Amino acid sequence: MKKILAVTACPTGVAHTYMAAESLIKAAKEKNIALKVETRGAVGVENEFTEQEIAEAHAIIVAADTDVLEGRFLGKPVVKVAVAQAIKNPAGLLEQALAKQAASPDDYAKQVEQSKSDRSATRSGPYKHLMTGVSHMLPLVVAGGLLIALSFVFGIEAFKVKGTFAAALMQIGGSSAFALMVPVLAGFISFSIAEKPGLAPGLIGGMLASSIGAGFLGGILAGFLAGYTSLFLKKYIKLPRNLEGLKPILLIPLLASAFTGLMMIYIIGDPVKGIMDGLTAWLTGLGTTNAVLLGLLLGAMMAFDMGGPVNKAAYTFAVGLLASNVFGPMAAVMAAGMTPPLGLWLATVLAKNKFTKEEKDAGNAAAVLGISFITEGAIPFAASDPFRVIPSAMVGSAITGALSMAFGATLRAPHGGIFVLPIPNAVGHLALYTLAIVIGTVVTAAMLSFLKKPVEQRIQS
């Protein structure tokens, strides 16, 4: 029997990673295919492949939006797709993998070269590199944000008194975790582009962006600059074979770090700092109308692809602003991200005749994911009925985002759903913020209940 390996990974490592794995495993059981799935999620790598398993595999499915160490699969037939594709079409991916021609000893070298070419083409995707940086940055932002929020339990300014527990929490969360946010973002963008030689130049460029005041925009630019510089040096520096080992540990980090650093200090840093200062000033001085429009846009983006590139763009924008002490967009983004799965759950309760038993069960699961701020809980509904579910979710989330900004709600913790709401001072205007989520949830549910056909009509059609 042919053995298939699959690896799944998404930028946050929370929902898509495991939903894709479950879909592939279920489809493999139905088709009686030998499959092992490695997940690279927020808890780390699970079911990691051994070298022997890779050697024995007929083909590899890579369903990922971040780096998964694809160099391990050199010479093996690979089916590479976005992680969402494994959720939508797991059976099709398995069929593609089975149809791949296994590498024989005669054409092994050719397969290796093809794999290198594919990897090189993959490395040229800016979105993947950005999401690799974001996925490594998120644990720092979440841990730091929650620790900062916990320091507010003792009073909104209690951390200013030296030697107190609140000051210690702020030092850990703000002075340490948040200080690493931009360097890690830049470092792993660069790592995604140039692999290990790009890590040090990216970290250094990110640290400079942070110290200059260029913020997360400067970190993104530093990461791409360091990564592509390292990749260029890696490709064009030629040394005698016995000196090749100097390239990744000495020459590339030295030259790429110097070039990136000088560019950040003398050319890139000040203009980007000006942009960040202007953006921060504009956001903090938003009038009600502009705030509502921004919330409307961010809310719609969160529901458009429910964890995909557009959703992640809105989330990354809001998270990046936390380092600049701008907390309104983060509140709007989390509220709007909770609304789609909560609205779908409510729709299954209000319009029971329009949902099958399986959909009602999925609605209960979506509710749990929704209160945890995992928008991906709405994906099964969107995949089965996109033209009714996605517009309903976008309208509800847009209203929630707009109301959150209009109410002046703020959020200092970048994740956690309802579990961060009880933390004193973590959310500004808590009652109105909660109301915004409830209103968006009801709007989503009402619109979907109206648009959805009863189960009997769906079956007949």
N, C-alpha and C positions, 0 to 999 in steps of 0.2 A: 504494500500500500504506500502511495506517495505521501510524504510528510510535508506539511506546510507550516511555516512559522509566520507569525504576524506581530508587529510591534505598534502600539498605539500611544499617541502623546498629543496633548493640546497645550496651549500657552499657560493656562492656569493649573492644569493637571488635576482638575476637580471632577468635571462632569463628562465632557466629550471623551476623555481618555477611557473611562470605564464603560460608558454606553457603547462605544465602538467595540471594545473587547467583548462585551456581552452579546452584541449583535453577531459578531463573527463566530463566537463559540456556539451560539444557538443555530446559526446557518450550517456550521460544520457538522453538528450532531444530526441535523435533518438530512444532510447529504452523505453521512457516514464518512467524513473526511478526517484524517488524523491531523489535528491542529494544536499548536501551542501558542499562546498569546503572552507577550511581554508588555506590561504596562509601565509607562514612565510618567507617574502622576505626582501629585503634591506630597504623597507619603514616601516617595522614592521609587526605585526600580523594583518591580515585583515579577516573579517568574523569569528571571534573567536567563537568556540563552547561554548554553555552554558552547565551547568551540566545536565539540563533537556534534551537538544538535544542529549547529549551523552547517557543518560539513555534510551531514546526512540529509538535510532538507532539500526537497525538490525545488522550492521557490520561497521567496520571502515577500510578505505584504508589509509595506511601510505606510501606515495610515497616520500621518503626523504633520503638525504645523510648526514643530520645533525640532532642534537637532536631536537625533537618536543614535549617534555614533554609527552612521551607515558604513563607515570604513570596514566594519566587521564582516560585511556581506560581499566584499569584493569577489568577483567571479561567480556569484550566484545570481540567477534570474530574479529580478525585483519588480514587483508591481507597486508603484509609488503614487499615492493619492492624498488628498486632504483628509483629515481625521473624520470630518462630517460625512464623507463618502462611504466610510465603513458602517456608519449608522443607517444610511439610506439604502445602500445596495451591497450588503455583505455577501450574498450568494453570487452576485456578479463578480466580485473581487476574487472569491475563491475559484470560480471557473477560470478567470484570467490566469491565476497563479498555476492551476493545474495544466492549463494549455501551454505554459511556458516550456521551452526546450531546455532540458537540463544540460549543464555544461559537461562535456566529455573531456578527457585529458587532452585531446587534439586541439579543441577550441577554447581551452581554459584561458589562455593568454588573451584571446580575443574578447572573452567575457569580462576579464579584468579591465581591459582598456575601455570597453563599453561602460562598465560600472563607473570608472574614473570620469569618463565623459559626462555621464548622467549626473554624478555628484557635482562636477564642476558647473553644469547648467543649473542644478538646484541651488548652488551657493550664490548664484547671481540674483536670487529672489529677495529683494529688500524686505518684503513683508515677513518672510520666514526669519530673517536675521533680527528684525525688530522684535518679533514675538519671542524669539529665544532669549533676548535680553530682558523683555518684560517678564517672562515666566520665572527667570532667576531673581529678578528684582522683587516680585510680588511677596514672597515670604518675609522679606525685610520690611516692606511697607505695612503688611498686615500685622506682624508682630510689633513693629514700632508704633503703629497707630493705636493698637489696642493698649499697649503699655502707657502711651501718652494719655489715652482716654481714662485708664485706671488711675492715673495721677490726679485727674480732675475730681475723683471721688472725694478727695480731701479738701476740695475747694478749687475754683477755677485758677487761682493764682497761688495756691499752696506750695507749688514747686519752687517758687522764688525764695523760700526760706531754706538756706543751706543746711544740710545735715538731716533733713526730714526724709521720711519714706517717700513722700510725693516727689521730692527733689531727686531721689535715687531712681525712681521710675522714669522721670523725665530725662534723666541723664542716659539711661539705658535705651529708651525708646526714641527720644529726640536727638540727643547729641551723638549717639552711636548708631542705632539702626537706620535712622533717617539720613545720617551723614554718609552711610554706605550705599544709599539708594541709587544715586546717579552714577557713581563709579562702577557698581555692579551691572547696571543697565548698559553702560558703554562697554564694559569689559566683555560681556557675553554676546553683545552684538558683534564685536570684533572676533570673538571666539567662533561664532557661527560662520563667519566669512572665511577666516584663515586658520581655524582650529587652534591648537595650543600656542603656536608662536604669536598669535594675535591677542592673547589674553592680557599680558602685561601692558602693552601699549594702550589697549582699550581702557584698562583700569586707571592708568596714569592720566589719559586724556579725560576720562570721566571725573577724576578727582580735581583736575584743573578746571573743568567746566563748573564744578560745584564751588570751588574756592573763588573763582572769578565772579560768580553770580549769574552764569549763563543758564543755570537750571537744567531741567530735563531736556529742553530743546538742544542745549549745548552738549549734553551727554549723548544724545542720539547722533548728532553730527560728529562728535569725537569718536564714537564707536564705529561708525561707517568709515571715517577717515583712517582710523588706526587699522581697521580690518582690511580694507582694500590696499592700504600701503603695505601691510604685512604680506598679503597675498601676492602683490607685485614683487616684493623682495624675495619671497619664497620661490617664485617662478623663475626669476631672472638672475639671481646670484648663483654662480656656478663655482664650485670648489672641488679640489681633488677629493676622491672618494674617502680617503682617510681623515679628511677635515670636515666632511658633511655634517658631522654631529655638532659643529660649532654654530651652524645656521639657526636652529630653533632655540638654542639656549643663550646665545651671545649676540650674533650679528643682527638677526631680525628684531629681537626685542630692543636692542640698543638703537638701531637706526630708525625703526618705526616709532619708538617712544620719543626720540629726539625730534623727528619731523612733526609728529602729531602735537607734541607739547609746544613747539615753536609756533606752529600754525594757530593753536588755541590762544597763546599769549599775545601774539603780534597781529593776527589777522581776524580770526573767527570770534574770539571771546567777547570783545567789547560790543560789536554789532548785535550778537545774539543776546547779550546781557540787556542791551537797549530794547530789543524786541520783548524779552521776558518782563522787563520792568514796565513797558507799555501795556502788555497783556494783563499783568497783575493789577496795574492802576485802573485799566478799563473794567476788569471784572469786579474789583472792589467798589467801583463807583457806578455800577450799572443802575440805571433807573428801572422802575417796575416793568415798563413795556419791554425793554431790551432783555431784562432778566427772564421774563416769561418766554420770549422768543428763543433764548438760549436753552432754557429748560425744555421747551417744546422740541427743539432739534435733538438735544441729547437723549430725551426720552424716546423719540421715534427711532433713533439709531440703536438704542439698546434692544428694541423689540424686532428690528428689521431682520436680523439673521440669528438672533438668540444665541450668542456665544461665538459668532463668526467674526470675520474681519471688521465689519462695520461696528458691531457691538464692542469689540476689543479696542477700536480706535477711540470711541467715546470714553470707555473706562480708563484707557491709558492717559487720555487728556486730563481727566478728573484727578487721577492718582498723581500725575506729575505736578499738578497745582498745589497739592498738599504741602510740598516742600516750600512753597511760596506763601503759606498761611492763607490760602484761598480755599474755603471749605464748602461753599454753596454748590458748585457743580458736582462734588462727590456725593452730596446728599441727593441731588436730583438723579444721578446715575444709579445709585443703589436702589432708590425707591422705584425707578422705572424698570430696573432689572428684576425686581421682585414681582411686579405686576402681571406679566404674561402668564407664568404658571399658576399664580393665585387666581387670576381671572378665569383660566381654563377649568380649574377645580370648581370654582363657583358656578360656572356654566353647566358642568355635569350634575350639579345639585339642583339648579333651578330648572333646567330643561332635560329631565331624565329621559324623555321619550326620543330625544335626538342623539343619544349616545348609547353605544353598545356596552355590555357588561365589562368588556376589556378596557374600553375607553374610560368608564367610570372608575375602574381600578387604577388606571393610569392617572386619572385626575387626583385621586387620593395621594399618589406618590408625588405628583406635581406640586401639591399643596406643601408637602414637607420640604421639597427642594425650593419652592418659592419663598417660604419664610426664612430659608437659609441663604437667600440671595444667589441661587443657582438658576439662572434664566433658562438653561438648557433643559429644564424639566418640561418645557413647552414643545420641545422638538418633535416628539412622536406625533403630537396633534398637527403641528405645522407640516410635517412630512406627508401625512395622509390627506390633508385638506388645506393646502397652502393659500388658496384664493379667498377663503373665509377666515382662517385662523390668523394669518399674518396681518391683514388690515385691522382686524379687531384688536389684536395685541398692540399694534403700533398706535392706534388711536388712544387706547387706555394708557399706555406708557407715556405718550406725548402729553396727555392731560396731567398725569402724575408728575412728570418732570417740570411742566410749566407751573403747576400749583406749588411744588416744593420751592422753586425759585421765587415765586410771587410771595410766598409766606416767609421768605428769608430764612428757610431752614438751612442748617449747616451740619456737617458730619465730619468728625475728626478721625474716625476709624474706617478704613477703606473696605472692610468686608464684615461679614457676620450676620447680616439680616437682622431679624428681630432680637437676636441674642445680645446685640450691643446697645439696643435702645434703652434698657433699664440702667445702664451705666450713667451715673449723674454727670451732666455737663458734656457728655460725648455727642449729644444731638442738640442743636439749637432749635427752639420752638417745637418740642417733641409732640405735643398734642396735635398741632396743625400738620406736622410732618406725617404722623400716623393717619390723619384724615386724608391727606393727599394719596397715600397708598390705598386706602379703602375706596376712595372715589374712583381711582384708576382701575382697581380690581372690578368694581361694580360695572363700570362702563365697558370694559372688555367682555365681561360675562353677558351683559345685556345685548351688546352688539352681536356677539357670536350666537347667542340663543335665538336672535331674530334671523340671522343669515343661515343658520344650519338647518338642513332638511331633516325631518323625522327619519328614524332608522328604516321604517318600512318603505318610504319613498326612495331612500338611497339604495336599498336592496333591489327594488323593482327597476330602477334606472341603471 
